[in-house]
């Protein structure tokens, strides 16, 4: 048996970020993109898929509100100036901070920083962690 590289929640977050990012870049509906991708890649048969779907749906439903919160918590950076990767990570993690009361804010922030380290630029983990820490403090 092979060991998965990501625990289930991390895999959910990573794929949700990928879908939110792709939707941003393509200008497509993230739920349609998720459905298309999950069919093509067979995601729906995996245990992590339900949580990824919940994250993408939540981001899609609350994008405007999330962007206001992110913009307010980021010092001197509007969402228009942020890298699309960082914005996707921040949207998913911010939704989790607002909606997932059973998940500690420190876990959400740490996971987002780890994913930023993997998916984005060198300074991104620190930026993501700073923005999310301010959002968590206001929660």
NORTAUR-V645751 format. One record per pair of residues at least 6 apart in sequence whose C-alpha atoms are under 7 Angstrom apart, sorted by the first residue. I is the first residue (numbers start at 0). J is the second residue. D is the distance in whole Angstrom. If there is no record, write none. Layout:
# NORTAUR-V645751
i: [I:I]
j: [J:J]
d: [D:D]
This chain:
# NORTAUR-V645751
i: [7:8:10:11:11:11:11:12:13:14:15:15:15:16:16:16:18:18:18:19:19:19:20:20:20:22:22:22:29:29:30:30:37:42:54:57:58:58:58:65:65:65:66:69:70:70:70:72:72:72:73:78:84:85:85:85:85:88:89:92:92:93:96:96:96:104:108:108:108:112:112:112:113:115:115:116:116]
j: [47:47:47:47:48:50:51:51:114:51:51:54:55:87:88:91:29:32:33:29:55:87:83:84:87:28:29:32:55:59:55:56:43:48:91:94:90:91:94:90:93:94:78:130:76:77:78:130:133:134:130:86:119:115:119:123:127:111:127:107:111:131:104:107:135:135:128:131:132:124:127:128:124:123:124:123:124]
d: [5:6:7:5:6:6:4:6:7:7:5:6:6:6:6:6:6:7:6:6:7:6:6:6:5:6:5:7:7:6:7:6:6:6:6:7:6:6:6:6:7:7:7:7:7:5:6:5:6:6:5:7:6:7:7:7:7:6:7:6:6:7:6:7:7:6:6:6:7:4:6:6:7:6:5:7:5]
